[in-house]
Amino acid sequence: MWRGILLCLAIAAGDDAADVVDVPQQLMSAEKLRRIHQAVDKNKDGKVSVAEVVDFARHMNQVITSKEVQGILNELDKDQDGKLSWQEHLQDLHRFHDPPEDADEEMLKEFETRVAFEKEKFTAADVDKDHFLSPEEAVFLFLPETHPEVLDVVVNDIMKTKDKDADGYLSPQEMWEFSAQEGLSEEAMEDFQKLDKDGNHLLDAQEVRAWESGLFHTESEMLRLIEVADKDGDMEATAEEL
């Protein structure tokens, strides 16, 4: 996990991805780590905090994945106008998720629900409301965590789908969708307890949002990284400590 994060940071600092991936068993050089540190140190105080690393990692995730989404857009953009229309996205949904000819009523309803969900995401991603998605807006559609309104659509759908008792909260069983026979792993329960900020043993929409946004995972790993590097106990890391 840490290596993947450092890879993203190294790319941001000007390194080629292959230069990092090609030496999986070796530590990065001190020079590379200093360049990464300088890129992440937003307030230029000579130290990086968890918040600075999280912000930078999220920014770089969007930058890197934007290139991947451009490849998807090139494939879906049938009229080559540089934008994604709803009809083009819908055609792609039919191509990969169309129910079979002998589909029963439940399968047809599931597909209709999926289309409605994607339409809601598309509308939220259409920031300028021109009924098309630019390359930048397409990122929001395919990576909901990069835009708050699209993420809202995803979180609301999760709450509606998983909240079986309709109490507005998710229990561990509802969140992780496990049966009583299967039980819950220690790691999953630990994650649930960390997400449960108010300690009521249930997750509300905001707590689920932290999971779906990726913020929970990034903060957890960055905290561990800073804890390992931090020698003076101030929960920040200098270039030398890193």
N, C-alpha and C positions, 0 to 999 in steps of 0.2 A: 504493500500500500504506500509506504513512504517513498519507495523508489519511483512509483508512478507519479506521485505528487512532485517530487524533485525533478522528474523528467519534464513535466509541464512548466515548472519554474525555469528550468534550464533552457528550454526552447524560447521562453519569453526573454531570457537574458542574452539571447543571440546564438545559442548552440544549435547544431543540427541534431535532430532526434536520433539519427543513426549513430552519432558519436557517443551518445549515452547508452542506447540499447545494446550496442556491440560489445560493451564491457560490463556484463551483468554482475560479475563477481568482484569488480573493483570499485573502490571508493572514488567519488568525484575528486578532482584535484582541488587544492585550496583556492586556486585562482577562479575556478568555475563557481565554487561555493560563494566566494566573495562577490562575484558578478550577480549571482542569484540574490544574495543578501541586499545588495545595492538596489536591485530592481524592486524588491518587496518592501524595503524600508521607506514607506510613503512619507513620513514626517522627517526623515533624514536625521534622526537622533542617534544613529549608530546601532540601534537595536530593532529587532522585529518582534512584534507581539503576535499572539494568536489571531487577534482581529485583523491585523495587517496581512498575515499569511492567508487567512480565510478569504478576505476580499480579493487578494491578488489571484489566488487559485481559482476562485469563481469567475473572475474576469477572463483568465486565460482559458478556462474550460469553454467559455462562450466563443472566444476568438478561434480556438482550435476546431471546435465542432461546427462553427460557421462554414468552414471550408468543406467539411463533410456534407453538410446540408446543401451546399451549392451543387455538389454532385447529384444529390437526390433531385433537386429542383431541375437540373438539366435534363434528367430522365423523364420527369413528369410534365414538364412544360412543352406540351405537344405543338403549340403554335409559335414557340420560340420567341415570345414577346418579353422574356426576362422576368415574368411574373407567374404566380400560381393562382389559377382560378378555382372556385369551388368545384366546378364540373370536372376539372382535371384531377383534383384530389379525390372526388367521388369515383371517377373511373378507376383510379388506383385501388380504392377500397373494394370495388366490385371485382377487380382483377385478382385480389388476394383473399378476399373474405366472402365472396358471393356464396350464399347457401346452395347446396346441390339441388338438382331438379326434384328429388324426392324428399326435400326438407319438410319437416313437420312444422306445425304452427309455432312451437316454442323456438325452433331454430330461426324461423323468419322474424319472430319478434326480437330475438337477440341481435340479429343483423340490423333491424330498424333502430334499436336502441343504440347500437354502435355508431350508426350513421348520424343519429341525432347528437350524440356526444361529440363526434368529430366536427359536426357543423357548429356546435357551440364553441369549441376550441378555435375553429377557423375564424369565427366572428370576433372572438376576443383577441386573436392575434392580428387581426386587420386594424391596426392602430389608426391609420388615416381614413378608414371607413370608405375606401374606394372599391370594395368588393373583390380586391385582388391582394395577394400577398407578395410583397417585394422580397428579395433574397434575405433582407434583415428580418422581415416579419415571418418568413417561413421558418426561421430558427425558432421563433416563439411557438409555432405550431408543433414542430417535431421535438422541441426541448422545452416543455412547459415550465420547467423550473427557472427559465431565463426571463420570464415575464410574469408579473404578479397576477394579472387578470386571467391569463391562461392557466396559471397554477391554481387559482381559485376554482376554475371549472373542474380541474382534476380532483382537487380536495373535496369539493362538494359532491362529485360523483362517487368518490370512495365512501364518504359518509353515508350517502343514500344507499349504496349497494351493500355495504358491510354492516350497517347498524340494524341488525335484525330485530331488536326489540324497540326500535324507533324512539330511544330515549335521548338522542342527540349526542351520545358518547359511544366510544368503542372500547369494549372490554378486551383483555388479552386474547381471548378466544375469537372475538370478532375481528380484531386487528390482524392477527396472524393466521386466521382461518384454519385452526386445527381442531380435531375432534377430541372428545374426552379420553378416548382410547389412545390416541397418539401422544397426548401430553405436550408440554412446552419445554423446549431446551433451555438450559441455564443461560446461554448467551442471549436468546430471544427475550427471556424475562428480564435480564439485565438491561437490554436496550429499551424495553417497555418502561421500566422504572425510571430510566434517565429521561425519556420523553415525557413522562408524567410529572410535569413541573409543579403542579399544585398538590400532588400526593394523594389524589382521591381514588387511585387505582383504576382510573378510566382516562381515555384520551379524548379531548375535545378537538374541534376543527383546527385550531391554531397549533396544537401539539402534533397532530397528524401532518400539518403543513411543514413542520420542521423536518419530518422524515422524508416527505415527498420532494422537498426542495433540494435535498442533498446536504443541507446545512448541518444536520445532525452528524452525518458521517464525516464531513470535512472538519468540523470543529473537534470531533473526538480524536481524529488522527493527528490534526495539527497540535492539539493539546499534548498528546503523547510525544510528538516530535520535539516540542519546546521543552517539555519536562525532562527529556533525555539530554538535550543540549544545554539547558540552563544550569550553570554551575553556581551562580550566586543567589539563586532563589527568588529572583525578581519576576519570574515568569515571562521574561523576554530574552532573546538570544542575540548576542553580538556575532559578528562574522567569525571571530575566533572560536566562540562556543559552538557555533554551527559546524 
